[in-house]
Amino acid sequence: MSITRIILTISTLLFVLPAMAQGAPPATPIDGGLSILLAAGGIYGLKKLKNKRDNS
């Protein structure tokens, strides 16, 4: 491992760990918007699988 990679890794950890300690706001809403995104992602994935199977 090069010394540059070691220094970069240590400096990244020093900046990231304090940011992770702050946590999320107490009442973060995870409801309708996330459900819509998950459903859209599932539909898109099924469409891609169907297209891949039709082209084979």
C-alpha positions as CSV (number, residue, x, y, z in Angstrom):
1,M,0.0,0.0,0.0
2,S,1.3,3.4,-0.8
3,I,1.7,6.1,1.7
4,T,-0.7,8.3,-0.2
5,R,-3.5,5.8,0.1
6,I,-2.9,5.4,3.8
7,I,-3.0,9.2,4.3
8,L,-6.1,9.5,2.2
9,T,-7.9,6.8,4.1
10,I,-7.0,8.2,7.5
11,S,-8.1,11.7,6.5
12,T,-11.4,10.5,5.1
13,L,-12.2,8.6,8.3
14,L,-11.4,11.7,10.4
15,F,-13.9,13.8,8.4
16,V,-16.6,11.1,8.0
17,L,-16.9,9.8,11.5
18,P,-18.0,13.1,13.2
19,A,-20.6,13.6,10.4
20,M,-22.1,10.1,11.1
21,A,-22.3,10.9,14.8
22,Q,-25.0,13.6,14.2
23,G,-27.7,11.1,13.3
24,A,-31.0,11.7,11.5
25,P,-33.6,14.3,12.6
26,P,-36.1,12.8,15.1
27,A,-39.2,12.7,12.9
28,T,-37.9,11.9,9.4
29,P,-41.0,11.0,7.3
30,I,-40.6,7.9,5.2
31,D,-44.0,7.3,3.7
32,G,-45.8,8.0,0.4
33,G,-42.9,9.3,-1.6
34,L,-40.6,6.4,-0.8
35,S,-43.4,3.9,-1.6
36,I,-44.0,5.5,-5.0
37,L,-40.2,5.4,-5.7
38,L,-40.0,1.7,-4.7
39,A,-43.1,0.8,-6.8
40,A,-41.7,2.7,-9.8
41,G,-38.3,1.0,-9.5
42,G,-40.0,-2.4,-9.3
43,I,-42.1,-1.7,-12.4
44,Y,-39.0,-0.5,-14.3
45,G,-37.0,-3.6,-13.3
46,L,-39.8,-5.9,-14.4
47,K,-40.0,-4.1,-17.7
48,K,-36.3,-4.4,-18.3
49,L,-36.4,-8.2,-17.5
50,K,-39.3,-8.6,-19.9
51,N,-37.5,-6.8,-22.6
52,K,-34.4,-8.8,-22.1
53,R,-36.3,-12.1,-22.2
54,D,-38.1,-11.0,-25.4
55,N,-34.9,-10.1,-27.1
56,S,-33.2,-13.4,-26.3
